[in-house]
Each structure stands twice: as C-alpha cells, then as structure tokens.
Amino acid sequence: MIYVFKTSVNTEIEIQELKPYIEKLFPFSKWSFDLEDCDNIFRIEINESMPDLIIFLFKVFDFNCEELE
C-alpha cells in the first residue's frame, strides 16, 4: 500500500534526522518527501497497514504528520 501524509518537515536536514528511523522501522519500504509541495508530503509504500506508527514516529521528533485520503 502507498500512504501519503501531510507533514511539518521542511528541510533536508530534518529528513536526514528521520531517515535512519524510517529505514529501521520499515526496512523494505520505498519512501520519499516532496518539500516543494505546500503540504511537505511524505509518501511511503509498505506491505503492512501502519499509518499510526508513522504518525507516532514523526511526533516523537516533534513533527506534525497526518494521513491524507
């Protein structure tokens, strides 16, 4: 499944801060950020249904994150 989230991540430095944790929690995923989008989109393709874990991870690092329909 592909999940799409609106985030408060604004910079490449912030992405690099999250990267090791995303890769550890979702080792077989494909993911990306689109910081050019006004919603700073985070997309992830994973086999499991885990949007709550993704949202929790972002909140641990004080980023807002909400799933888009």
Backbone as CSV, one residue per row, in Angstrom:
resi,resn,N_x,N_y,N_z,CA_x,CA_y,CA_z,C_x,C_y,C_z
1,MET,0.832,-1.181,0.000,0.000,0.000,0.000,0.876,1.244,0.000
2,ILE,0.330,2.286,-0.583,1.010,3.581,-0.570,0.232,4.507,0.352
3,TYR,0.950,5.079,1.283,0.356,6.040,2.210,0.945,7.410,1.927
4,VAL,0.106,8.419,2.076,0.526,9.795,1.825,0.182,10.624,3.060
5,PHE,1.161,11.409,3.506,0.996,12.199,4.725,1.370,13.653,4.482
6,LYS,0.642,14.514,5.115,0.990,15.934,5.206,1.886,16.062,6.431
7,THR,3.029,16.752,6.290,3.960,16.841,7.418,4.434,18.275,7.643
8,SER,5.125,18.455,8.742,5.760,19.744,9.032,7.269,19.689,8.793
9,VAL,7.733,18.644,8.145,9.154,18.524,7.784,9.438,19.557,6.700
10,ASN,10.467,20.372,6.905,10.726,21.484,5.985,12.071,21.444,5.273
11,THR,13.010,20.673,5.786,14.370,20.741,5.238,14.967,19.353,5.032
12,GLU,16.016,19.313,4.233,16.764,18.070,4.027,17.414,17.599,5.327
13,ILE,17.808,18.526,6.156,18.416,18.169,7.446,17.407,17.413,8.307
14,GLU,16.178,17.867,8.305,15.129,17.177,9.067,14.856,15.791,8.489
15,ILE,14.896,15.673,7.176,14.714,14.363,6.548,15.830,13.419,6.982
16,GLN,17.055,13.924,6.989,18.186,13.099,7.393,18.084,12.670,8.862
17,GLU,17.447,13.493,9.671,17.222,13.148,11.076,16.260,11.958,11.186
18,LEU,15.242,11.940,10.346,14.235,10.875,10.373,14.674,9.606,9.642
19,LYS,15.498,9.764,8.648,15.853,8.670,7.733,16.262,7.367,8.429
20,PRO,17.188,7.374,9.383,17.591,6.088,9.977,16.444,5.368,10.673
21,TYR,15.523,6.124,11.231,14.406,5.522,11.954,13.358,4.975,10.987
22,ILE,13.116,5.691,9.915,12.196,5.193,8.887,12.751,3.899,8.300
23,GLU,14.032,3.904,7.993,14.653,2.725,7.391,14.720,1.541,8.353
24,LYS,14.862,1.823,9.624,14.896,0.729,10.605,13.500,0.140,10.828
25,LEU,12.494,0.992,10.939,11.130,0.507,11.177,10.500,-0.119,9.941
26,PHE,10.883,0.372,8.770,10.285,-0.091,7.517,11.393,-0.444,6.520
27,PRO,12.146,-1.506,6.794,13.348,-1.789,6.006,13.100,-2.113,4.533
28,PHE,11.924,-2.584,4.187,11.658,-2.959,2.796,10.719,-1.978,2.111
29,SER,10.662,-0.781,2.620,9.744,0.228,2.084,10.420,1.098,1.031
30,LYS,9.597,1.765,0.265,10.044,2.832,-0.630,9.387,4.096,-0.096
31,TRP,10.168,5.126,0.103,9.593,6.343,0.668,10.282,7.574,0.093
32,SER,9.568,8.704,0.209,10.117,9.974,-0.277,9.368,11.137,0.357
33,PHE,10.043,12.281,0.334,9.432,13.536,0.750,9.321,14.437,-0.469
34,ASP,8.296,15.256,-0.489,8.157,16.292,-1.507,8.056,17.619,-0.772
35,LEU,9.199,18.251,-0.549,9.231,19.514,0.185,8.792,20.688,-0.676
36,GLU,8.648,20.473,-1.960,8.170,21.538,-2.842,6.652,21.669,-2.792
37,ASP,6.004,20.629,-2.332,4.556,20.663,-2.159,4.233,21.499,-0.919
38,CYS,3.152,22.236,-0.964,2.792,23.106,0.174,2.513,22.317,1.452
39,ASP,2.206,21.017,1.321,1.940,20.172,2.490,3.143,19.329,2.908
40,ASN,4.302,19.568,2.299,5.524,18.818,2.638,5.228,17.316,2.728
41,ILE,4.811,16.775,1.624,4.289,15.416,1.546,5.362,14.366,1.833
42,PHE,4.950,13.362,2.606,5.737,12.158,2.819,4.934,11.000,2.239
43,ARG,5.557,10.242,1.331,4.923,9.063,0.734,5.736,7.841,1.126
44,ILE,5.012,6.777,1.453,5.695,5.527,1.777,4.889,4.362,1.222
45,GLU,5.616,3.429,0.625,5.000,2.207,0.110,5.475,1.062,0.998
46,ILE,4.514,0.463,1.709,4.821,-0.628,2.628,3.756,-1.705,2.499
47,ASN,4.108,-2.919,2.893,3.165,-4.033,2.819,2.185,-4.038,3.976
48,GLU,2.602,-3.512,5.099,1.758,-3.510,6.289,0.890,-2.256,6.334
49,SER,-0.176,-2.350,7.090,-1.011,-1.178,7.337,-0.564,-0.566,8.661
50,MET,0.300,0.469,8.577,0.895,1.026,9.790,0.906,2.545,9.820
51,PRO,-0.131,3.210,9.373,-0.078,4.676,9.385,0.064,5.261,10.786
52,ASP,-0.496,4.592,11.797,-0.379,5.115,13.159,1.064,5.108,13.651
53,LEU,1.818,4.097,13.272,3.231,4.039,13.663,4.024,5.145,12.980
54,ILE,3.716,5.427,11.743,4.390,6.509,11.016,4.100,7.847,11.692
55,ILE,2.853,8.091,12.003,2.454,9.338,12.667,3.153,9.452,14.022
56,PHE,3.203,8.352,14.757,3.880,8.350,16.060,5.365,8.684,15.910
57,LEU,6.025,8.078,14.940,7.443,8.350,14.715,7.689,9.838,14.485
58,PHE,6.892,10.451,13.654,7.062,11.880,13.371,6.824,12.706,14.640
59,LYS,5.839,12.335,15.422,5.544,13.088,16.645,6.667,12.970,17.669
60,VAL,7.339,11.830,17.709,8.483,11.657,18.611,9.549,12.714,18.323
61,PHE,9.680,13.092,17.050,10.663,14.095,16.650,10.047,15.494,16.523
62,ASP,8.877,15.672,17.109,8.172,16.961,17.153,7.756,17.480,15.780
63,PHE,7.429,16.566,14.875,6.877,16.950,13.578,5.400,16.602,13.544
64,ASN,4.641,17.461,12.896,3.246,17.134,12.646,3.187,16.192,11.465
65,CYS,2.215,15.287,11.506,2.059,14.318,10.439,0.622,13.840,10.452
66,GLU,-0.056,13.957,9.316,-1.416,13.446,9.234,-1.634,12.786,7.890
67,GLU,-2.321,11.656,7.957,-2.568,10.886,6.747,-3.577,11.611,5.867
68,LEU,-3.309,11.625,4.573,-4.233,12.203,3.608,-5.012,11.070,2.942
69,GLU,-6.232,11.368,2.639,-7.083,10.358,1.967,-6.811,10.341,0.492
